[in-house]
């Protein structure tokens, strides 16, 4: 199946701003990134986290047109989504919005970034938010990686310290922070550092005009503006340990501080080619997968190759030398096959994150010099002496011999065959083959480099794991045959506690999953072999997962859920409520009542369908063991749970008039793979039709009133607790 490809146009504007646009007629939503070429490593040395704080303040400060609406609130009210990210050289604010609201949304965001209004109260609130984020994430694998990268920096370089920021590094002097933010904004948020990227169903000329209007809001560069140049930061140290939760080796090759745009493009194309399986013959058996990335987060002045598996430091040194030679040879043959077209990775589900990553890379090119006659050849990027590495120091995974390979009987496998209407989303799926398999309560562990080997056969492979089950999907010619081979070579591992935020772990419980293995294939030929292979795999008994540690918790997530049986109307109702409640819940939970850093509303589609209101807070004591407790819960937790209930009750009391305003925006999938996964998830959750294909029928006033009545009659409310020691409880 042909990969998605979009014509793109690059423009340069008089005030120094740059733009890139891509025309995607099948989209119903536009995806926009405004990237500022400034980040952690441009901050004053004495204020770690200042760039991150500015990002927060820009998205939460009141808009010029309203004294009580921020960008985040505005997008919640207009059924869009907005987020921001600060990296070491780039800060970007990115959003998705219905195409018919693109112009007003784009100009609103650009105006706020160009001429924000700071206030000490907002700055103080965001220092607290950043500190809460730091507390929630400081032990995550991403933060451990950032800390490890800093140890590979020259001790005199500003990057020789993690620059995320927290209450201690930013301090409590709001006057000082106000002045520092104002100065930082003036120095960096101008046209000479702005890159705007839009992909939408709008015509190219219309997007071009919009980018020019957005760019015109930014002032030209100020006199004596800071230089765009990148100061070399890497020390001579070869490696450092990472206290990660997985077994990985990340090899980093620092980029020259003077590298041309066409050379960065060649490096990006090399990464894409590598990810299609070009290294499978060069890697030892202990490596199970790899991912090549140009300008990875936290090390955007480097080329990264992340290897999953285990290796000693001596093996890594030998591997780095061998791979450096191989990568240099590949880069020497790289050509810009895409030309003026943007082609997202073949395993892309939604275009937004891929487009935002592309936009950050486009912005990053401005940090490098473009005088091709004065820089070293790009092939020297992969000199063996340049390589650096991050070594995971976790114990090796369980041996495959820990599984019973001689089961007495195969478990029953549920089986679906056919397209189930996915070609209505993408016509190309009418002639595409696929096979998908799900195993409950365990993780499918494919044989080493499976995804890359399948890529060499033009088969797209996707996998999703959770503590509640694991699924794999293969799409392309001979998918059934490929799936049988995959299952026969795979093993099962015990499900592990999910990584990431506790709130995300709770939200995952919203979606029901089958209790038995499941297969979905597009064609019946070979389907029986897939079912037999899955039954064989699923009957292998895995070692039970380790019990949670007894350590005292430092964070607790609390979620209140509403469940309904899952009729089409009820599914639409909860999707509608998610959109209309998100902004108000975020405001009340995070800012009005200070319940925690995380505050989100998410729906779980299926039969039953669910809606969850979740917060995450820190330092409230261990569940059920805190000395100052009432009813088995720490007093602070009970207060949060009670406040959560009062907020959600109030939201539903005012929902009748609000929810009648419109149906939810039923956003269709943006890629063929996404269409398959949405249908697959729909089948797994007990329905035959994904939410976006339920139709656009109106819910009239009486029908809506009847649905809202069901909240009290059929609705099932529960409160869930999960702490960082792994203790989970649920009750009404």
CORLIN-V872478 format. One line per field, one symbol per residue. ss: DSSP state (a for helix, b for strand, c for the rest). psi: psi as a letter, one per 40 degrees, with the letter a starting at -180 (. if undefined). burial: b if it has 9 or more other C-alpha atoms within 8 Angstrom, else e. Layout:
ss: ???
psi: ???
burial: ???
//
This chain:
ss: cccccbbbbbbbcccccbbbbbbcccccbbbbbbbbcccaaacccccccaaaaaaaaaaaccccccccccaaaaaaacccbbbbbbccccbbbbbbbbaaaaaaaaaaaaaaaacccccaaaaaaaaaaaaaaaaaacccaaaaaaaaaaacbcccccccccccccaaaacccaaaaaaaaaaaaaaaccaaabbbbbbbcccaaaaaaaaaaaaacccccccccccccccccbccccbbbbcccccbbbbbbbccccccaaaaaaaaaaaaaaaaaaccccccccbbbbbbbbbbccbbbbbbbbbbbcccaaaaaaaaaaaaaaaaaaaaccccccccbbccccccccaaaaaaaaaaaaaaaaaccccccccccaaaaacaaabbbbbbcccccccaaacccccccccccbbbbccccaaaccaaaaaccbbbbbbbcbbbbccccaaaaaaacccbbbbbbbccbbbbbbbcccaaaaaaaaaaacbbbbcccccccaaaaaaaaacccccccbbbbcccccaaaaaaaaaaaaccccccccccccccccbbbbbbbbbbcccaaaaaaaaaaaaaaaaaaaaaaaaacccccbbbbbbbccccbbbbbbbbbbccccccccccbbccbbaaaaaaaaaaaaaaaaaaacaaaaaccccccccccccaaaaaaaaaaaaaccccccaaacccccccaaaaaaaaaaaaaccbbbbbbbbccccbbbbc
psi: hiiihhhihhiiideeiiihihhgdeieiihhhhhhgiadeeihdeghedddddddddeeiiideheehidddddddffaiiiihhadehhihiihiideedddddddddddddgihiidddddddddddddddddedeiddddddddddeeihdeidefihfdiaddddaegdddddddddddddddgideehhhhhhieiiddddddddddddeeiiiiiifiiieihhhehaehdiiihgieihihhhhhiiieghiddddddddddddddeeeeedeeiideheiihhhhgihefefihihhhhaiiiddddddddddddddddddddehigddbfihhiidehcidddddddddddddddeeiiegdeeiiiddedfhdeeiiihhifiiiiiideeihegidihiihihihidfededdhddedeiiihiihhieihhgiihfdddddddefhhhiihiieeihiihhhihfddddddddddeiiiiihihiiaidddddddedhiiieiiihhididhedddddddddddeehhiiiiiiiieiiieihhhhhihiidfidddddddddddddddddddddddddefeidhhihiihiagiiihhhiihiifeiiheehdgihfeiidddddddddddddddddddedddddediiihghiieidddddddddddddeeiehideeeifiihidddddddddddddeihhihihhieeehhihi.
burial: eeeeebbbeeeebebbbbbbbbbbeebbbbbbbbbbbbbbbbbeeebbbbbbbbbbbbbbbbbeeeeebbbbbbbbbebbbbebbbbbbbbbbbbbbbbeebeebbbebbbbbbebebebebbbbbbbbbbbbbebbeebbebbbbbbbbbbbbeeeebbebbbbbbebbeeebeebbebbeebbbbbbbbbbbbbbbbbbbebeebbebbbbbbebbbbbeeeeeeeeeeeeeeeeebbbbbbeebbbbbbbbbebbbbbebbbbbbbbbbbbbbbbebeeeeeebbbbbbbbbbeebbbbbbbbbbbbeeeeebeeebbbbbbebbbbbeebeeeeeebbbbeeebebbeebbbeebbbbbbbbbbbebeeeeeeebebbbbebbbbbbbbbeeeeeeeebbeebeebbebeeebbeeebbebbebbbebbbbbbbbbbbbbebbbbbbbbbbbeebbbbeebbbbbbbbbbbbbebbbbbbebbeebbbbbbeeeeeebbebbbeebbbbbebbbbbbbbbebbeebbebbbbbbbbebeeeeeeeeeebbbbbbbbbbbbbbeeebbbbbbbbbbbbbbbbbbbbbbeebbbbbbbbbbbbbbbbbbbbbbbbbebbbbebbeebeeebbbebbebbeebbebbeebeeebbeebbeebeeeeebbbbbbbbebbbebbbbbbebbbeeeeeeeeeeeebbebbebbeeebbbbbbbbbbbbbeeeee
//
